[in-house]
């Protein structure tokens, strides 16, 4: 598991940091109180794979003036500096070292900001950013800044090439584009991007050395999320990129909330039927096999009556976690209501489907749900169908009939739909 390296000579401050990162972010930490201890921890893992970010005190007893920062960055570990000295000359010196950011020790709120930075770096490794500028010098500078924050960075020197990169890499979430470029300028590129990408799914940040209120307005009116005047500081650049990403993530979270069951985190009934119609069409066209499974917790009323509804909720979450762990991202796992769940498993049919759902049944039977001091065991019954029938509703009815038969004939079993 990747870890956070903390280098801090104050035991009190280090303990606070460790507790906050481990309890709130669930990352493991390693602590060194001086330069030599840090060097030992890093050189014990020379490939640095165990540390995805380092939190570094600027002044250590055996390494003054930020020598620890140079050492850690030279070993390829993204570094966040925390210090009580925030004079402008010190701040400039810190930024010259290509750090992720610096955080002042003066305010208790700074710990929350520090945690947000650690979380941001952990997420950035999966985020693609495109830099568009006809100047190779500017492009390299922006790319270095982004790479220091662990982004996956793409580049293009013209608007046309930028469109081509976006077509080949639909996973790109941020485009940073200059205004003056040969052929297609940044405003026209923004307009072209918006034909296929909404503002809530891909952020565009315009930049220009000739920025003014009119140019920034042109960018925004044509679909940009933000605008930066050159020259800008590294600090401002990072703040703008992070702010735009967090807005995209917030919108995505709202969208996810509308299609998720609040108790279990699985998809809700509405999303299940929306997704099922698409997958059913693929099944009918012979594009991919698919198995639909109706799943019910056996004797769930007895669990509620014996232990109370609070424990019943924990059992529901436990079974939901078992379902989530078993199936892949392109499958649809939903709670339809009460103790009833449904799975649409793509690429799965016949004996292989029976084996997968029997393994699921066995794993639920072996496991226990934790509810306070209680450990509650439950079983599930399943009815499965891999024939397209006339509609999703017909598949669902067939699987439900098989589930009913499984419960009538002893429960804790998987039966095929007739």
Secondary structure, 3 states (H helix, E strand, C coil): CCEEEEECCCHHHHHHHHHHHHHHHCCEEEEECCHHHHHHHHHCCCCCCCEEEEEEECCECCECCCHHHHHHHHCCCCEEEEECCCCHHHHHHHHHCCCCEEEECCCCHHHHHHHHHHHHHHHHCCCEEEEECCCHHHHHHHHHHHHHCCCEEEEECCHHHHHHHHHHCCCEEEEEEECCCCCCCHHHHHHHHHCCCCCCCCEEEEEECCCCHHHHHHHHHCCCCEEEECCCCHHHHHHHHHHHHHHHHHHHHHHHHHHECCCCCCECHHHHHHHHHHHHHHHHCCCCCEEEEEEEECCHHHHHHHHCHHHHHHHHHHHHHHHHHHCCCCCEEEEEECCEEEEEEECCCHHHHHHHHHHHHHHHHHCCEEECCEEECCCEEEEEECCCCCCHHHHHHHHHHHHHHHHHCCCCCEEECC
